[in-house]
Amino acid sequence: MKEKTRLVNAGRHPERFAGLVNTPIFRGSTILHATMAEWEDKKRRRAADEHGASTYGRFGTPTHHALEEAVAELEGGCRSQLFPSGLAACTTVLTALLAAGDHVLLTDSAYSPTRGFLTRVLSRFGVETTVYDPTCGAGIEAFIRPNTRVVYVESPGSETFEVQDIPAIAEAAHRHGAKVVMDNTWGTPLFFKPFEHGVDVSIQAATKYIVGHSDAMLGIATCTEETWPLVKRAAQDLGQTAGPDDAYLALRGLRTMNVRLQQHWKSGVEVASWLETRPEVERVLHPALPSHPGHALWKRDFLGACGLFAVVLKPASPAAVEAFIDTLQLFGIGVSWGGYESLVIPFNPAGDRTTTQWPHKGQALRLHIGLEDPADLIADLENGFAALAQVESAPVPLRA
Ligand SMILES: *Cc1c(COP(=O)(O)O)cnc(C)c1O
C-alpha cells in the first residue's frame, strides 16, 4: 500500500464503531466487565500485551489505540505509546532506557527541555550525559563508553537545523550495545522513516504536524519490538496518560497531514529561497536548500521537508529587528509550530550549545511557514525589511 493510502486507512475500524468513518471519542476511567470470566480474560489479554486490551482509562480507550496503531504503522515501528505532550514522550523514553551508572550521548542540537531533563533531573539519579557535535557522524564512536546506553539524536536539530548522519551513528551505537532514540518531530512519520535508518525509539511531538491545527498537546513514542516493553512499562509506572479528545484531534489531523505537509514543504522552500536573495539576510538554515551544509544527507535520508527553518539576519540594531518582527502581519510571534499558520520567534543558540560554536553575530529567527499563499508571506516579510531599513537609517534624535 502506498503512503497516502496508508495515511487514510491506518488505525481505522468502522466495523467496530457502528460503521462510523472515524473512531469516536471514548471518555472513561472505569471499564466494566459483565462477568468474572470476562474480567479474567481481559486481564490475561492485557498481560499478553494485546493491543487495545485495556482494564482502565489510564491504559487507553479505543480512541487512543486507534492513533497508536496508525502512527506505529506510518513510522514503520512495532508499537506506539501516547503521552500528554511531546516532552513527556522524550522524558519517559529516556527514563525507560536508563538507570543509575549509565551514560547518555546527547546531540548539542537537542530540543532544550529534553536536554534540561537529562542535566537537571536524570543527573540527580546517577545518569551522566555527554553532549556531542550533531555533525560528528561515525565519529560518535570516540565518545561511546562501556556504560553508554543511549545515543540521543534529533535531526535536523532544534533551532540550528544540523542534519545528522543517523545510519552512521546507529551503526556505531549498536556495535557498542547502545540504543538510538530519535526526536523525529521535524521529519514527521512521512518524511523520515526512523526504523529504516537504525533508530530504536522514535518520538513525535504530535502537538506539531500530526495535530496540525495548534489546538492540542500530544506526544507519541514508537518502538522496536525490543524497546517496546521498556517504554510501555515506564509510561505506566509514571502514570502517563493523554486525553481522548486530544487523541481524536490528532487522528483528525493525521488524515490530512500529507496534503498539508506537501504545501508546507513547497511554500517553505519558496520563502527560504527568496530570503536567501535578500541583502538583509546573512544566511538561511533550511536543509532542503542546496546551500545548507547538511543538504546531501537530507537528500539521501529524508523524503521531504516541513515548513520550519531559521534565518540569520545581518547585524542590525535591536530596535530595527524589533521593527521587522512587529511589522509582520501574517507571522504570529510565538513558540511551537506545525499548525496551519505562520510563526516567527527570535532565538539565540549561543547560550544553549556547548560543543558547537554559533558563528553568527546577527539576530537568528525561527520561521514556520504555514498554509497561507507564499506570495503574501513574502510581501509581508518585504514590509518587515522596509521597516528594518527605516529604523536603521533613521538619524539618531538629538537630545535636548
Ligand atoms: C515542541 C517540541 C517538543 C515538545 O513537544 P510538546 O508537545 O510541546 O511537549 C519536542 N521536540 C521538538 C523537536 C519540538 O519541537
The ligand as a MOL file (V3000), in Angstrom:
LIG
                    3D

  0  0  0     0  0            999 V3000
M  V30 BEGIN CTAB
M  V30 COUNTS 15 15 0 0 0
M  V30 BEGIN ATOM
M  V30 1 C 7.7730 21.0240 20.5160 0
M  V30 2 C 8.8290 20.0130 20.5280 0
M  V30 3 C 8.8940 19.0360 21.5160 0
M  V30 4 C 7.9600 19.0090 22.7040 0
M  V30 5 O 6.6270 18.8310 22.3460 0
M  V30 6 P 5.4600 19.3940 23.3060 0
M  V30 7 O 4.2520 18.7270 22.7980 0
M  V30 8 O 5.4930 20.8850 23.1580 0
M  V30 9 O 5.8170 18.9770 24.7080 0
M  V30 10 C 9.8610 18.0660 21.4140 0
M  V30 11 N 10.7470 18.0770 20.4140 0
M  V30 12 C 10.7330 19.0110 19.4560 0
M  V30 13 C 11.7320 18.9340 18.3660 0
M  V30 14 C 9.7850 20.0160 19.4790 0
M  V30 15 O 9.7960 20.9580 18.5370 0
M  V30 END ATOM
M  V30 BEGIN BOND
M  V30 1 1 1 2
M  V30 2 1 2 3
M  V30 3 2 2 14
M  V30 4 1 3 4
M  V30 5 2 3 10
M  V30 6 1 4 5
M  V30 7 1 5 6
M  V30 8 2 6 7
M  V30 9 1 6 8
M  V30 10 1 6 9
M  V30 11 1 10 11
M  V30 12 2 11 12
M  V30 13 1 12 13
M  V30 14 1 12 14
M  V30 15 1 14 15
M  V30 END BOND
M  V30 END CTAB
M  END
